[in-house]
Amino acid sequence: MTYEELDDALMEILKDKVDERVNAEKQQITVTYISNIMKNLKFTVEQAMDALNIPKSKRSIYAGLVGKQTR
């Protein structure tokens, strides 16, 4: 393996790790937004996700995370 190939491989690993962390942060922020809307506006989790235009394909994930946060 050349230094260039090694550098490319390490950069790809680093990029993947950064992407994972950014996605986890975005997810946690969204869960906080959902929880705040539920608390402050007395919305259900579905109503809060409607207000945030969360795609239907991701709603079960967020509903589960909100449930874990409120336990």
C-alpha positions as CSV (number, residue, x, y, z in Angstrom):
1,M,0.0,0.0,0.0
2,T,1.4,3.4,-1.0
3,Y,1.4,6.4,1.2
4,E,-1.3,8.0,-1.0
5,E,-3.5,5.0,-0.7
6,L,-3.0,5.0,3.1
7,D,-3.8,8.7,3.2
8,D,-7.0,8.2,1.2
9,A,-8.1,5.3,3.4
10,L,-7.5,7.3,6.6
11,M,-9.3,10.3,5.2
12,E,-12.3,8.1,4.3
13,I,-12.4,6.7,7.9
14,L,-12.1,10.2,9.3
15,K,-14.9,11.5,7.1
16,D,-17.2,8.6,8.1
17,K,-16.6,9.3,11.8
18,V,-17.3,13.0,11.4
19,D,-20.5,12.2,9.4
20,E,-21.6,9.8,12.2
21,R,-21.1,12.5,14.8
22,V,-22.8,15.2,12.9
23,N,-25.8,12.9,12.2
24,A,-26.0,11.9,15.9
25,E,-25.9,15.6,16.9
26,K,-28.7,16.5,14.4
27,Q,-30.8,13.6,15.7
28,Q,-30.4,14.7,19.3
29,I,-31.3,18.3,18.4
30,T,-34.4,17.2,16.6
31,V,-35.4,15.0,19.7
32,T,-35.0,18.1,21.9
33,Y,-37.1,20.2,19.5
34,I,-39.9,17.5,19.5
35,S,-39.8,17.3,23.3
36,N,-39.9,21.1,23.7
37,I,-42.9,21.4,21.3
38,M,-44.7,18.6,23.2
39,K,-44.1,20.2,26.6
40,N,-44.7,23.9,25.7
41,L,-47.5,23.5,23.2
42,K,-49.1,20.3,24.7
43,F,-48.7,18.5,21.4
44,T,-48.6,14.8,21.0
45,V,-45.4,13.3,19.5
46,E,-47.1,13.0,16.2
47,Q,-48.3,16.6,16.2
48,A,-44.8,17.8,17.1
49,M,-43.3,15.8,14.3
50,D,-45.9,17.3,11.9
51,A,-44.9,20.8,13.0
52,L,-41.3,20.0,12.2
53,N,-42.1,18.3,8.9
54,I,-40.3,15.1,9.9
55,P,-40.6,12.6,7.1
56,K,-42.9,9.7,7.8
57,S,-40.0,7.3,7.1
58,K,-38.1,8.6,10.2
59,R,-40.9,9.1,12.6
60,S,-40.7,5.7,14.4
61,I,-37.0,6.4,15.1
62,Y,-37.7,9.8,16.6
63,A,-40.8,8.6,18.5
64,G,-38.6,5.9,20.1
65,L,-35.9,8.4,21.0
66,V,-38.4,10.8,22.5
67,G,-39.8,8.0,24.5
68,K,-36.4,7.1,25.9
69,Q,-35.7,10.7,26.8
70,T,-38.9,11.0,28.8
71,R,-38.5,7.9,30.8
